[in-house]
Amino acid sequence: MNLQPAASREIDEITGFLRDCDLTVSGLDVPSTRLWTLREPSAGMMVALTGFELSSDGADALIRSVAVHPEYRGQRLGHRLAQFAVDEARCAGASRAWLFSRRSGGFWQKLGFTRVDVQDLAAALESTHQVKLFIQTGQLLNEVAWTRPLEPHAAD
């Protein structure tokens, strides 16, 4: 899997890709959001995306935008993308990962996430763009929150 850091020139394409996957598109261009793309080697088509948004103190990461193009699903690519985002968040210094997911709880549980009160997520990640947006729009209480600790690397 050859994930590449997303470039600012890709934001419009990333936004369209996430809209097609019915995922949140706001805040993709803020400095606290880190994204990686996977492209089909010969055609250059975006086939997957993953990323996270760090809290202001860097202790918590909101996993965002784990998305796979429909033609590439069923190959455990989503699992590898999610694990990549978790690993990158840990390497960035986060000690806990959080996410919103109303539809994919079973998927996240397989990766060690447990369901928590959405207010706990909002308190830990109040500085993030996505949490601010969900509070402002009233969407927060419609969400389902998940979390897991991030173990440090053995060499840390």
BELKAFEN-V207071 format. One record per run of one state. SS is the DSSP state (alpha for helix, beta for strand, coil for the rest). FROM is the first residue (numbers start at 1). TO is the last residue. Records with the same first field share a line. If there is no record, write none. Layout:
BEGIN
SS->FROM-TO, FROM-TO
END
This chain:
BEGIN
coil->1-3, 6-7, 21-32, 40-45, 55-59, 69-69, 73-76, 92-95, 101-104, 111-113, 117-117, 125-128, 138-139, 143-144, 150-156
beta->4-5, 33-39, 46-54, 60-68, 96-100, 114-116, 145-149
alpha->8-20, 70-72, 77-91, 105-110, 118-124, 129-137, 140-142
END
